[in-house]
Amino acid sequence: MAKHFHLSEEEVTREYDSGNGRIFYDRIAWALRYMKIAGLLNKPRIGLYQISNQLYKQVKKYSFDDMSHSFLFCVARD
């Protein structure tokens, strides 16, 4: 993801002011967790995520660039 979004090494390794970890990895973990809760991802075992059938059907209709927060919210509600 860091390569896809052209993030610098500094952006990837930046830590919270409190010292409680790296911001980039925390945000990925947060996104994965909430996408799983919304039914957009399956987690068959530790460290492995799979796109759900619900999200797969929608992904086929749109390009990756069309997938905003509001798009994912709408997909999760269907």
Helices and strands as residue ranges (DSSP letters): H 9-13, H 23-37, E 41-45, E 48-51, H 53-59, G 64-66, H 69-77
